[in-house]
Amino acid sequence: MHVESLIYLQLKTGNRNPESKWRSEMKKITTQEKMNAVVKTLTPSGYKMGDKFTLTVGELTATHDTREYYSGRGKKYNSSIKHGHIPAIMTEKELNKAYKPIAAAMRAAKKRAIEQKKYLKMCKNPAFIAEKAAKAVNVIGRRRFENYGLTADQYLNDRSYNADGRGLDGFHAQPDEGYRGCGVYRVGWNNGKMTCTLYHGFHDSCPYGIEQDAWLTAVVAEMKKYSDYIVKMDGSGTEFFFRDMEDADLVTNATEVYYVPSYNGGLHLNIQPAFAEVIAPMQLSNG
């Protein structure tokens, strides 16, 4: 059995004790198979057009050829090409020592393949997707309302502040308050106030292995817990900006519209929530 087939064998058999199965299979690896793997790890000569490697252990020989030649009109230069010839002689003990890191790499690759298979299976579980979505959605002031034991509905009606994501002082974003860096966001709004954000938007925030449609359903459901409307916004410099006036008019009557210099020349229109009106600090009741 070739060593390259061991990973497939492990996955196919579904053995309940992979460590024991692995050791058992490794014992079946012949000396020739070990040599075929080790010869590929010998140090090359450095010639641009490759080498021929030869490994000898006792009466057994293994070769690995990386030599290249020109074809077509370049064939006339093949006689002048310099290749390296790398011979190596090992004892059985030296071969086993050289093969040990190869076996360890095979074992690690097998483990990663099994873990990936388990993860991809979990990615089809609605509960797992919902958990990922809950972590991806940044609820503004989440820690504040959770510390008071409020439900999502209570949070909408009585939270420490209705914010644009920049904190109680109205100027700087806090780690738990929606802003995660420059880029595209989906932002939830309720009663003219920002309530939650999704960094990178619907599609680019989708974790590896989860289908886009399932992810979209999960994050929209999560954001709807705190929001009446979800709009696309841009985050820059700890501040948020609407993409167009239609979205701004949909969620708030308080905006600041002004022009700033564009990076490619000319002027760029900024549509920004009017923070003095958007932020309305409130005190949470303990009852």
Steps between C-alpha positions, in 0.01 A plus 500: 500500500636843406527757778297748292194275535500487880300819551230376266498164676450663839207708378342213310512242779370739768698312766394587856859490620696694236821508706511121525404462136769746399776319687385170353509636146837668552651163595393367162706760313779318321861612481459572129199726567696688765786545254261628231388770744842589644673531162270794420632690803869485407672837462514616135818614333368839400511449125216686331394204283472248784671190636488125507495363856600145585457344844652164586425293810662160494408344166197727446505815289254787464523783248340841463547692178432875475706560185348722234576533129410745230254408229434629152758746367686492832594131468837596354605629845419177687849358452650793690255497792655434839312276738589390848549136596439445870591153632428406862570184696321429829476224751160370610531699821584822314206442265257461789630821655461689171150360451381598848414868417328382181281267703426781747393729215274226360346451840438873543345521153272210582393667822426827320297316237288331767450827688403678179247229418343539846495880468334492156236268644437747784464780243171342391358513853256794540591538868871530415426758229282699739779500760747629242254769394450614860876546534529684169226753578635777723219626722566859604528505877454120516704464818308776669156355445615141563651605833155627601333176390283667237335313215535617139153662515584684823827613345317668213281702737736566789873492426789696641523706183368502146816538303667522164771262621747758636431478872336712768724797433389506137851510365688171537401141429524250784599132449143375552316777320473404137808646329761242394712698255480654154281315256149407401233440765140394526350715775179441691279798591206533737302817568763714329791353699776256410464174690740245344757453225634221281858564387580412135129481409290193430721314255860568602420430866392144419733252676678228305283194441160663556274543199425862410122460507504338844734772630284780360191355668680465834658846517183676386303316769762599760504866397120513490497424873626854555399684182208604284719582200835374374693726262844498339746753640872572482720518808800731502694665781266359769207665321219371278373639169192417294543377144204705371232739618223242451642286780559805719142622456372149576652475847561850635406864458831615646782513246791722411572531128827658389781466245858392566800469263509171312816288483487506118426868471186708523248480784324210666157520665481385862162410649557466872261448792459822698662375818370770731147381428567131440662446839251517785666373821260334745543331834406133533268415782600215727142378517 
